[in-house]
Structure formats: structure tokens, C-alpha cells
Amino acid sequence: MDASAIENVRDELAAAGVRSVIGSVVNAAGLTLAKTVPLERLDVFHRAGLGVSPVWHAFCIDGHIAFTDTITAVGDERVRIDIDGVRNLGDGLAWGPADYFLQDGQRSANCARGLLLSIERRLADAGLAAQVGHELEFVLTAPDGSELHEPGWVPYGIAGLLDSEAFIGDLFDAARVADLPIEQLHREYGPNQFEFSLAPATPVAAADSVVLAKAIVGRVARRHNVRPSFSPMPFIGGAGNGAHQHFSLTRDGVPLFGGGSGPYGLTAEGGAVIGGIVANLPAVQGLLTGSVLSGARLAPGSWSGVHLCWGRENREAAVRLVEGGPSNPYGANLEVKITDPSANTYVASATVLALALDGITRNIPLPNEFADDPSKCSTEELATRGVPLLPNDIATVIESLAASRYTRDLLGAAIVDATVATRRHEQTLLDSLADLAERFRLAWTI
């Protein structure tokens, strides 16, 4: 972007009353880190960037640094804000997504947003285009993270919406100011739990919207003297939080998940996408659901997608086919349910889309559909039908990721190694699961 264009953005923000701008990045532990500048230094933030230590990639949820052979106290990187993504948050503050660069101007190998951008380009080089829509769940807590009492709670109930009317109205207003399209919101299964859906967008823009949405939820919650927990399991024994990813693919504008001759209109390439995800999800699971609290969410009957299969509108399957038709204006799409909010949203999106492309490239066959509710089937029946459970022992999940040459070839070694290092450190936190849930309930809150 040339200097005049940057000046135009700065002038528009100034006219809207913006005084300062935050640029954020997400690291391997799923933590959102940021720097801020006064509006007059927006050009510097974009062009030269602001200096950060390489250890930003490996800060852990307890403040520890998970040093690796390449992430040390030596060296410097630059965080550059993407001017095109800057949004006015209101009250004098703007936000924008940022990327990691090296001092020589090359993008850092640990830049998660850059990884997703590279996957978006790989899809384009293969003649494909993706649209991604995210769903986010969170639980409101007291400012210190303690549980709020909700009398008369009913899952998905209208009473919960009315009890939260002021919070929801302010959330919608703040989203409008920031040009964030929230398509719907409802009270979820657990007390004080919410879920909202973001409009589909290109992969990087969709992941940016997740970070923006979490920031907006956090700001609005503070005004109501509460905090949102995006922990995978805020309260042990309660409902877990998911971060489900929907996506569709087209080739030359023609959908892959509808209009074909396969089951429910799947094309041959659409079937290969499902095949690629189902075949290789275990290898990459640690990038989607690898935090020390992630395993507490992963259980049959919790709609967390732990059954390694696919099915039309099957919320217990790892891959749910959402069929197109009059009630689905966006057309058929796939939902990957296992991802939770402790994952780096850029890495998680890159991982799912890379599996999809790999499925097409290698023409991986479409597995048999599991049309029943797998959570109602016996272990023996699941074994007979070839449907394993994805593990909820996160130590095992992370060691599988560490050993996966496939994942390093697919996504590069740097981000895999940083993720393994931060998540291995989490496994050394020897508190009970309930204590871990309390201690890190707000770790992924913005």
C-alpha cells in the first residue's frame, strides 16, 4: 500500500475519533499478543513494524517461555499491522491483524497468518477458492473468572437471551461499528454460555474476524463487569467451548460439495476432501485441540466431533456435511467440529484447508458415511465399522504431532515445533484438572 493510501486510512480513522491502534498476533499456545501505537504512527507500524523477541512465538499460558533450538532470547522480529484489516472498535480505539517479519523483510517461518495466506495461495494455484465461516462459543464469568449464578437456566432458552438482552444488544452494536458481520447468536447448552456465527469469508479474512470478534466480546463484557471465557473447558463437569470451522470449496465457481453425482451431490473432488480430512485428522489433532484443557471437552455425546467419520448433519462425526438447499443460502459445506478456542485460529484454518487440498491432490477415497449417532453405538460396533475415537489424552495427541513427518511436510516445521514446545510445557503443569481450569479460565480471553 502506498503512502497516500495509508494516509487516507489514517485520515478516515481520525475522522471517526480513533486515537490509538492495536495490532495483534496469535502464537503457538493460542494466546493473542499485541502492540499499540498512537494513530499518527500507523504508517510506521505498517511499513517497518515494531520489534519483538522471537520468544513471542512460544509464550505459554502460565507466562513460561518454551524455548526451542530456533526460538531463543537472541534475535529480533518485526510485527507489522495489515492496513487493509484495520477496524474501528469505537471509543477512540482501532484494531488490525498483524504479521511477523524478520529484520531483512522476509516473513517469519513462525507467522501463523502467513501460513494461512500460503495455504490460500496453494488453493488458488490448484484452481480452488475457499470460503470459511467460524462459530465461536464462550462462557461469561465474573471479572475474576469465577462462576456466575444463572437461576432458571434452560439450554438454548429464550429466558437466557432476555436475561442477557443488554449485553447482546451492545455486542451487536459494537460489531456494526467494527464492520463485523455476526449472523446469529444463541444461548448455548451450558449456563452463561453463548455461541455466535460469523459470515463466511476468504480464509485469512475469516480468521482475522475470529480475533476481532473475541476482542469485541471482551470489550463489551468488561463494560458489563463480566469476562468471556474461551477456554475449551471453563468449568470441569460443565459444557466445553468449541470453535467450529465451516468451509466450502469451488473450482471455477462450481461447488465441490453440491451438484455432483456422489452422495448428497458431492463431486468426486468433494469426496476426496472428506477423505483427506478423515484420513489425516489424527496426525494434526494437536494443532486443532492441543491445550492442557482440550481433552476435557472431547467425549462422545458432547458434539465435539471425536468420532473419526463423516455424516450428513451428524454432529457427533468429526466431519459434518451441511447439505445445500433452500434453507442453506450459502450452499453445502463441511464443518470440522473438533477445533476449540485454545487453538491458533490461523493455524487451525490452514491445517483443515491443507488436509482438504491434500485429499484432492492424492485423490483419497470418500469413506463410508456413518449415518447413525455414533455416540449411541457400542465400542464393538464402532470397531467393526472402522470408526475410532480421536484421543482425549492430550499428551498422546502432542507426541503424535511431534512425531508426524506428514504434518511438517504439509505445514512446515517451525509452527509444528513451536506448538509442540508450548503444549509440552502445559503438560508439566501438575495441578488437578479442576485447578487448571480455574487457573487458566481466562487465558484465551482478549
N, C-alpha and C positions, 0 to 999 in steps of 0.2 A: 504494500500500500504506500503510495507516495505521500510526501509531506502535506500537500494540500488536502488530501482525503483524511489524513489523521487530524488535521486542524479542523476540518468540518465536523468530525465526530466529537472532538473536544468542545467545539462551539455549541453543538446540539446538547451535549451533556450539561454544559454550563448554563444554557438557557433553561434547562429543566431543574436547575438548582443543585446539580451534583458538585460536591466539593472534594471528594476523595474516591479513589478507585481501588478495589481489591482484585488481585489476580490469584487464582488458586490452582493447585495441582493435587493429584491423588497419588499416594505412594503404595508400596507393595503390601502394607498392612491394612489398606483401605482407608487410611487416615487422610483427611483433607488439610493440606498445609497452604499457607498464603503469605503474600506480601501486599502492602498497600502503599500508595503514593498520593500526594495531592494532585488534583486534576491537571495542573499545569505541567506535571512531569509524565503525563500519559505517553507522550512521544518517546521518551527515554525508556519507559517500561516496555514499550513495543519493539523498539529498534535495537537497543543494546541489551536490554534485560537487566535484572537485578541479581547480584551474586548470591549463590547459596552453596553450602558444602555438599559434596556427594552423599553424605550420610542422610540427607533428606529422604533418599530412596528407601532407607532402612530403619527409620524411626519406628519403634514398636509401641503397642498400646499402653505400655507402662513407662514410656519415656526412655527405655533402654535403646541402644543402637546395636543392630545386628550386623556387625562388621563382616565383610567378605574379603576375598582377595582383591577385589576391584573397588569396593566401597569402603573407603578409609577416611581418616581426618585430613589426608593430603589431597590437594586439588581444589578446583572451583568449577562450578557450572553456572549457567545463566537461566533464570526463569523469565520468559518473555510472554506478555499478555497478547492474546489474539484480539485485535481491534474489532474484527467482524463479529465477535461473540460478546462484546460488552453490552450489558443490560442495566438500565436504571432500576435500582431497588427502592427508590424513594428516600425521603428524609436526608438527602444530600449524599447518598452513597450509591456507587455503581459497582458492578461485579463483571469479571470476564474470565474465561478459561485461559490457562497458560500452559506453555510447553517448556521442556528442559532442552537447553542447548549447551554445547561445550564452548570454551573460550575462542576456538577457531571458527565458530559459526556452524559447525556440524551439529545435527540433532543428537542428543544423548541416547545411547542404546537403552537406557532405563526409562525413557519417556513413554509413559503408557498411552498418552493421547497420540503420540507419534506412531505407536504400534497400531492403534486402531485406524489411523489415517492410512497406513501402509496396507492394511487389510482391505480397506475401502478401495484403494487403488488396484490391488490384486484382483478384486472382483471386477472392476471396470476393465482391466486388461483381458479378463476372461469373457467380456461381453455381458456382465451381470450388473444389476443395480439392486441395492438393498434398502428397505425401509424398516426402521426399528422403532418399536413402541415399548416403553417401560412402565411397569406397575410397581409402586413402592408402598410398603407397609411400615407403620410406625406406631408406637405406644406413647401416649402423653404421661409424663411423670411430674412429680413435684420438682422444684428447682434443684434440689439436692439428689435427684434420681430416685427418691422413694416412691412407693406406690400410692396412687390416688384412689380414694374410695369412690366407687360408682354404684349408687343404690339402684336397684331395679334394672340391672344390665340385662339386655337381651341381644344375642348375636344378630348383627345386621339390622337392629331395630331402629324405628323412626324416633323413638324417645331419645336415643343416644345422639341422633342428629340435632334434635331440638335442644337438648342439653348443651350442645357444642355450637349452637347457632352463631354466636358472636365470633368465636374462633374461626369457624368455617367461612363466614362472610368476609372477615378480614383477610383470610388466606386467599380467597378468590380475588379480592381487590388488589392484594399485593402481586398476585400472579399476572393480573391485567397490566399493572404498571410496568412489570418486567417483560411483558410480551411472552409469557409462558403459558401455552395452551393446556390447561388442566381439563380433561374431557369429562371426568366424573369422579366423585368421591363418595365413599360409604363408610359406615362404621363396620368394623370387621368382627371376626369371631370372638376376640378376647376383649375384656374390659378396657376401656380407654384406647382401643386400637382402631386405627384408620387405615384405609387403602385408597390411593388415587391413581388414575391412569393419565399418562402424558400422550399427547398426539404423536403419531408416527413421524419420523424424520429420517434423514440420512444418518448413517451410523455415528459419526463424530458429533453431529449436531444433537442427536438423541442422547448421547452420553453426557454432553455438556448440559442438557436440560435436566438430567438427574442431579448433577451437582447444584445447579441453580435452584431446583425445586427444594433440595434439602436445606439450602441457605435460606430460602424464603420461609419454609416451615419453621426453621429455627428462630428467625427474627420475629415472626408473628407469635410464636409460642412464648417468647420472652415477654412480649407486651401483655400476655395473659397470665404471666407469672407461673408458667409451666415450662417443661422441656420435652422435646421429642426424642425418644429412644429408637435408634435404628439398629440396635443390637439384634443379632439373629435370635436370641432368646433373652428378652429383658428380665423375665421372672421365671425361674425354674418351675416347671409344672404348669406354666401358662401357655399362651399362644406364641408361636415364633413369628418373626418378621421375615417375609420373603422379598425378593427384588426380581420379579419375574420378567423375562425378556421375550417379547413377541417380535417376530420378524417375517418379512415376505421378501421374495426374490423374483426379479423379472429378467428376461433376456429379450432385448429389443422391444421392451414394453409389454411382452407377453408373460403372464404369471406362470411360475413353476408349480404352484400349489393348487391350481384350478384349471379346468378346461382340457385336461389331458385324458388319456384312456385308462389310467390306473385307478385304484380305489379312491372314491370320493373326488375324482377328477384330477388326481395327482399326475403330473407328467413324469416321464422317466427320470429326468434330472431332479424333479421334486422328491421322488422316491429315494434317489441317491443321497440327497441332502439328509433325509431322515436316517438313512443307513449310516452315513458318516458320523452323525451325532451319536446315535445309539452305540455304534461300534467302538467309539473312542472316548466317550464321556468319562469312563473311569480313569483314563490317563491324565485328564486335565482337571479333574474334580477339584483339586486343591486351589485352582485359580478362580473357582466359582463359589466355593463354600469351604474355605480352609482355616477360618479363625478358630480359636480355642473354644468358642461358644457355638460354633456352627453345628457340631454333631448333635447338640441337644434338640435341634429343630428337625432332624432327619429321622423320621419314623413313619411306618405305614399308618395310614389313616389320618395323616396330618396335611395332606395335599402338598407335600414338599417335593414330590417327584422322585422318590427314592427307588421306584421300580424301573429297572432298566428296560424299557419297552416304549412303544408308542401306541396311541389310540385316538380316535376321533372324540373330541370333547371329554377325554379321560383325564381327570385332574389328579389321579394317582400315578399316572405314567410320567416318565422323565420328559417325554416329548408329547405334547398335546397338539393335535391337529384341530385348529379352529376353522370350521368349514365356511366357505363363502356362501352368499345368498342374499336375499332381500333384507335380512336382519343384520347383515355384516357389510356395511358400505365400503370397507377397506378391502374386501375380498379375503380369500383363505390365507391363513398364516400359521406359523408354528410358534408354540410357546415352550420355552425351556424353563422349568419350574424350580430347579434346584438352587439357583443363584440366590444369595442373600445379601443384605446391605453392607456386610463387612468386607465384601469383595471390592476390588478396584473396578469401578463400573466400565472404564475404558478397556481394561484387560479382559474382563468378563465378556464384553461385546465382541472384542477381537477374537477371543477364543471360540465362541459359538459360531461366528461367521467363518472363521478359518476351518473349523470342522465341516461346515456346510460346503465350502469350496473344495475341500479335500475329498468329500464324498462324491462330488460331481467329477472331479479330476480322475479319481480312481474307479468311478462307476460302481460304488459299493451298493450291493443289492438292498432293496427295501425289505426289512424284516417282516415277519408275520405280525399283523396287528393284534394287540391284546384288547379286545372289545369289552371285557368284563372289568369289574372293580378288582384289581389285583390285591388290594388290602384285605379282601374277604376270602382269598384263596389260601390254602394250606401251603406250608413250606414245600411239601412233596409235590403238589400240583404246580407251583411256580417252577420248581426244578425240572419237572417233566416238560413244561412248556418253554424252558430255556430263558426264564426271566429272573435274574439275580437281583438282590437288593444292593444299591450303592452303599458303601460302608459309612457308618456314622462314627467310627473311631478315627478322629482327625489326625492322630499321629500316624496311623497307617496311610491315610489319604496323602499326607505331606511326603512321606517317604516314597510313596508311589510316584508322586510328581517329581521328586528329586531324581528318581531312577529312570524317568521317561525320556529317552532319546527322541522319541516321536514328538513330544511337546516342544523340546528345544529346537528341533528342526522346523516345526510348524511356526513357532513364535519368536525364536531367538533365545539364547541362553541367559542374557542379562536379567530380564524380568523374571524368568523362572527362578534363577538363583537368588534374587532379592526376595522373592516371595517365600521360597523355602527357608531362607535365613530368618526372616521375621516370624514366620509361623512356627519354626522350630523353637525359637525363643519363647513364644507363647506357651509351648508345651512344657517349659521349665517352670511356669508359674504354678506353684504347688498348692494353691488354695483349693478348697472344695468347689464343685461346680456352682453351688449357690453363692459362695463368696465371690467367685469370678464374675458371675452375672451381676452382682451388686457393684463390684469394683469397677467394671467396665461397661456399665449400662449406658453411659453417655459417651463412650469412646468414639463412636462413629457419628455423633451428633455434630452438626455445624452450628 
